[in-house]
Amino acid sequence: MELHQQKQQRQIAGQLYKYTNVMKGWQYRYFLVDANAGLLHYYLCSDNEKPDGNVPRGSVHLAGAVICPSEEDSKTFTVNCASGDMLKLRAADARARQEWVNGLRAVAESHTKTISANSPPLPPREHLAVMDALGCARAQIQQTEQSDLAVCRLIESSGPKYHLDQNLLMLKATSAATLHCLTQCLSILQRNQHAQQARTGFVIDDD
């Protein structure tokens, strides 16, 4: 079984393909989620489904991360980290992908809420500045939604022979994933702002 969940240790682990720009292709890696620390580790591995050594090849924080299933196939998904890092991963099948996506999203959401709850409140003047910034960000995302819709319509109206073009499918999937990531990031910022307003009693209607 590719995905193993150990409730006592709150770990998710298993082999996934990881796309690497260095090798220009897919490489097997062993992934381990430390749910308590909110970290996703990955290791070099061989065919025995175990990591080669105890030192991770790399690690990323899941707090603020957006995990998106890819539209290019039923196995691929991406982990878009708040740091700007992005992991493109591929599971064994659609079911395994969904298990990974659900597990990673749960850990990411838990740690994101913890960070939001522990953030210090802002003074009223800074609240106003933040709300202005969020309003601008929301307007930009609405423009991005229109651009994404235009891209999808253009591809769909280009004729049957273009519907399965790999470059166009990748463009469509990248556009959708980017929009989803931006929307989720804005939602996290808005929830954090509302939580701070509730703690200070300073509430602004930003609808």
N, C-alpha and C positions, 0 to 999 in steps of 0.2 A: 504493500500500500504506500502510495507516494506521500501522503500527508498523515503525519502522526501527531495526535494531540495528547499531552500528558497533563491531566487536570491538576495534579498536585503541584507540579513544577510550572504549570501554565506555559507550556512550550508548544510551538508548532514547528515541525521540522520535516525535511524531505528533499529529494533531488528535483531540481528544475534546470531547464536550459536558460542560460543568461546570454543575451546578445552583447558582444564586446566589440567596440570600434578598433581595438588594438589588433585583433585577429580577423576582423571583418567577417564575423560569423557567430554561430551559436556554440557555446561551450557548456558542458555539464558542470554544475556547481551544487554543493550541498548547502541548503539554507536552514537557518535556525532562528526562530523568533524568541527573544527574551521579553515576554509580555510584561514582566515586572519592571524592567528597565526601559521598555518601549523601543527596543533595538532589533533590527534585522541584520543578522550576521550571515556571511556566505564564505564557504571554504572551497578549496580545491578538493576534488574527489575522484575516485576511480569507479570501477563497475560494481564495487561491493556495497554501494549505497551508504557509505560512511565517509566522513570527512578525512582527508589526509592531513593529520596533525591537529593540534589544539588551537593554533593561532588563526583567526579569521583572515581571509584574503581581503575582506572589506566589511564595513558596517555602516548602516545608515539609521538615523533617528526616524521613527514613525509618527511622532507628534506633528500634527499639521500636514501629514502626507495625504495625498489623494491617490487612491488605487482604482484604476480604470481598466475594465475588460476591453480588449482591442476588437475592432470591427473587421480586421483583416482575416481572422480565423477564429475558431472556437476554443483555442488553447492559450493564446497569447494575452498578456496583460501587462500594465505598466504600474510602477510605484513612483509617483512624482513627489519628491520630498520637499519640505519647506525650505531646505537649504539650497534648492535648485538642482540637486542631483536627481537623475532619473534612471531607474532600472527597467529594462525591457526583458520580461521573463516569459517562459513558455512551459506549461504543465503537460502532463501525459495525455490528458483528455479534457473535455469540457467540464465534467464533474469535478475533477481535481482542481481545475482553474477556479471554479466557483467556490470550492472549499478554501482555497488560498485567499481569494478576494475577500470572502466573508471574514476569515480569521484576521487578516491584516487590517481590514477596515475597523473591526471591533477594537483591536489594540490601538490603532491610530486615533480613533474617536475618544477612547478612554483617556489617553495621555493628553490629547488636545484639550479636553474638558478640564483636566487637572491643572494644566498651565493657565487656562483662562480663569479658573477659580482662584488661583494664587497670584494673579497679576495685581499690582497695586492700583488703587483708584486714581483717576486723573482729576485735576481741578476743573471747575466749570468752563473756564476759558479754553482749556485744552480739549474738553469734550466737544465744544463747538468746532474747533479746528479739525478734529477727527471726523465729525459728522460731515463736514464739507468734503473732506478727502474721500470718505466712503461714498458720498453722493456722486463725486466725479468718477470714482471707480465703477459704480453701478452704471453710469451713463456710457462709459467706455465698453463695458461688457455687453450692454444692449446693442451697441454698434457692432461688436464682434459677433453677436448672435445673427445679426442681419447678414454679415459677410459670410458666416458659416452656411447659412441658408442659401445664399446666392451660389456658393461653391457647389453645394449638393444639387441644386437645381440645374446648374450648368452641366455637371457630370451626367445626371440622369437624362438630360435632353440631348446628349451628344451622340446618341445612337447605341444600339446593342453591342457593337464591337468594342466600345469603350467601357462598358459596365464592369468588365472583369480585368481591365488593364491594371497591372500591379502598382504602377506609379500613381495612378489616379485613386485607387483604393487606399494606398498609403496616405496620400494627401487628404482624402476624406476622413480617414481614421485619425490622423494627426490633428486635423482641424477640430474634430469632435472631442478628442481627448483634451486638447488645450482649452477649449471652451469649458468643458466640464471641470477641469482643474481650477480655472479662474473663478468659476461660479462657486465651487466649494471653498476656495480660499476667502472669497468675499463673505460667504455665509459664516465662516469661522470668525472673521473679524467682527461681523455684525453681532454675533452671539456674545463675543467677548465684551463688546461695547455696551450691549444691553445689560450684561451682568454687572459691569462696573457702575452703570447708571442706577441699577437697583440697589447697589450697596451704598451709594452716596446720596440717593434720593433725588438725583438730578436727572430728569427724564426729558428727552426730546423726541417728538414724533417725527421719524425720518421716512414715513411712508409716502 
